[in-house]
């Protein structure tokens, strides 16, 4: 049985082998260094996340314009971000299709519970 690849076709010279070995050692050292850092500073990182996590989350929501005061489309009942001018689902303009945000104190309007959206099965 003859080999699939002959020794002449495998032209690995010493510089290639040395380069691969250096890259493997560098990756290994980086992994060990990262592991050591995470073990040594895990408590401090957890404290930082507890302190600054809510601030970071709030700012991320503000950047995406998903604030705590969204608007609802009265045509398709979809939840839309505050900064959008059109409904993402049906494309209706906000001024034409904005439904009031449901509150526990206000009674439901005429369109409460009913949707003009049709189901597609």
C-alpha positions as CSV (number, residue, x, y, z in Angstrom):
1,X,0.0,0.0,0.0
2,X,1.5,3.3,-1.0
3,X,1.1,6.5,1.1
4,X,-1.3,9.2,0.1
5,X,1.4,11.9,0.4
6,X,5.0,11.3,-0.2
7,X,7.8,12.7,1.9
8,X,8.9,15.0,-0.9
9,X,5.5,16.7,-1.0
10,X,5.7,17.6,2.7
11,X,8.2,20.4,2.6
12,X,8.4,21.5,6.2
13,X,11.5,23.5,6.8
14,X,12.9,24.4,10.2
15,X,11.6,28.1,10.1
16,X,8.0,26.9,9.6
17,X,8.2,24.5,12.5
18,X,9.8,27.2,14.7
19,X,7.2,29.8,13.8
20,X,4.4,27.4,14.6
21,X,6.0,26.5,17.9
22,X,6.5,30.2,18.8
23,X,2.8,31.0,18.0
24,X,1.6,28.0,20.1
25,X,3.8,29.1,23.1
26,X,2.5,32.7,22.8
27,X,-1.1,31.5,22.8
28,X,-0.5,29.3,25.8
29,X,1.2,32.1,27.8
30,X,-1.7,34.5,26.9
31,X,-4.2,31.9,28.1
32,X,-2.3,31.3,31.4
33,X,-2.0,35.0,32.0
34,X,-5.7,35.7,31.4
35,X,-6.6,32.8,33.7
36,X,-4.3,34.2,36.4
37,X,-5.7,37.7,36.1
38,X,-9.3,36.5,36.3
39,X,-8.6,34.3,39.4
40,X,-6.7,37.2,41.1
41,X,-9.2,39.9,40.4
42,X,-12.5,38.1,40.3
43,X,-13.8,39.7,43.5
44,X,-12.9,43.2,42.4
45,X,-14.5,42.6,39.0
46,X,-17.7,41.3,40.6
47,X,-17.8,44.4,42.9
48,X,-17.3,46.7,39.9
49,X,-20.1,45.0,38.0
50,X,-22.5,45.2,41.0
51,X,-21.7,48.9,41.3
52,X,-21.6,50.0,37.6
53,X,-23.7,47.3,36.0
54,X,-27.1,49.1,36.4
55,X,-25.5,52.3,35.0
56,X,-24.1,50.5,32.0
57,X,-27.5,48.7,31.3
58,X,-29.4,52.0,31.6
59,X,-27.1,53.7,29.2
60,X,-27.3,50.9,26.7
61,X,-31.1,51.1,26.8
62,X,-30.9,54.8,26.3
63,X,-28.6,54.4,23.3
64,X,-31.0,51.9,21.7
65,X,-33.9,54.3,22.5
66,X,-35.7,51.6,24.4
67,X,-36.6,53.7,27.3
68,X,-39.2,53.1,29.9
69,X,-41.9,55.1,28.0
70,X,-42.5,53.2,24.8
71,X,-45.4,53.7,22.5
72,X,-47.8,51.0,21.3
73,X,-49.3,50.8,17.8
74,X,-53.1,50.7,18.0
75,X,-53.3,48.9,14.6
76,X,-51.1,45.9,15.3
77,X,-50.5,46.2,19.1
78,X,-46.7,46.1,18.8
79,X,-44.3,47.6,21.3
80,X,-42.2,50.3,19.7
81,X,-39.2,52.3,20.9
82,X,-39.7,55.9,22.0
83,X,-37.5,57.5,19.3
84,X,-39.1,55.7,16.4
85,X,-41.6,57.5,14.1
86,X,-43.1,54.5,12.5
87,X,-44.3,51.1,13.8
88,X,-41.7,48.4,13.1
89,X,-44.4,45.8,12.4
90,X,-47.0,47.5,10.2
91,X,-45.2,50.7,9.2
92,X,-47.9,53.0,10.4
93,X,-46.9,56.6,11.4
94,X,-46.7,57.2,15.1
95,X,-49.1,60.2,15.0
96,X,-51.8,58.1,13.3
97,X,-51.4,54.8,15.2
98,X,-50.1,55.6,18.7
99,X,-52.2,54.1,21.4
100,X,-52.0,55.3,25.0
101,X,-49.7,53.4,27.3
102,X,-51.9,51.1,29.4
103,X,-52.3,52.2,33.0
104,X,-53.9,50.5,36.0
105,X,-55.8,53.8,36.8
106,X,-57.2,54.5,33.3
107,X,-60.1,52.5,31.8
108,X,-59.5,50.6,28.6
109,X,-60.4,52.4,25.4
110,X,-62.7,51.3,22.5
111,X,-59.9,49.3,20.9
112,X,-58.8,47.5,24.1
113,X,-58.4,43.8,23.5
114,X,-59.1,44.0,19.8
115,X,-56.5,44.1,17.1
116,X,-56.8,44.7,13.4
117,X,-53.9,42.4,12.8
118,X,-55.0,39.1,11.1
119,X,-53.5,35.8,12.0
120,X,-51.5,33.9,9.4
121,X,-51.2,30.2,9.8
